Amino acid sequence: MAKPDVSQYQSFDQITRRLDDIVGAVRDRDVSLERSLDLFDEAIALGSKAVELVDATDFSPEEKAMLADEGAPSEKAADKSADAAAPSNDAVPDAAEGGSAS
């Protein structure tokens, strides 16, 4: 299947409006599965177009710093969740300390 042509979308607002249209269309029970899949492919192409727009944007140093700061909390949260998921050695008594390995 051919990649959908999304070249006419030149701004985030245009992409957002089209994505909203796509979401509304696929929610309609009368839309065929084939049409829904075509719209899904278009949505993926629109996402790629949005990435291209971001990559082509020249951010000021202040904007770059702000974007970097926005990413920091999610990285910290990921580190905390990884630490929480790791088993703690404190919770299991060492066999040498009189704990049993039953």
C-alpha positions, 0 to 999 in steps of 0.5 A, spaced: 500 500 500 502 507 498 504 511 503 498 517 505 500 523 502 500 528 508 504 534 504 499 539 504 499 539 512 504 544 514 503 546 521 501 543 527 494 546 527 493 542 521 495 536 523 492 536 529 485 538 526 486 532 521 488 527 527 481 529 530 477 528 524 481 521 523 479 519 531 472 521 529 471 517 523 474 511 526 469 511 532 463 511 527 460 504 527 459 505 519 466 506 517 469 499 514 475 496 517 479 497 511 477 505 511 479 505 518 486 501 517 487 507 511 486 512 516 490 509 521 496 509 516 494 516 515 495 518 522 502 514 522 504 519 516 501 525 520 505 523 526 512 522 522 510 529 519 509 532 526 516 529 527 519 532 521 516 539 523 519 539 530 526 537 527 526 543 522 524 548 528 530 552 530 529 553 538 532 558 541 537 556 547 531 558 552 526 554 549 531 548 548 533 549 556 525 549 557 524 542 553 530 539 556 527 541 563 520 538 561 523 531 560 527 531 566 521 529 571 519 523 566 526 520 567 527 521 574 520 518 575 522 512 570 529 511 575 524 511 581 519 506 578 525 501 576 528 502 583 521 500 586 521 494 582 528 491 584 528 486 589 531 489 596 536 485 599 534 488 606 527 484 606 530 477 605 534 475 611 541 472 610 542 464 611 548 466 615 544 470 620 539 465 622 534 466 616 532 459 613 531 458 606 525 454 606 
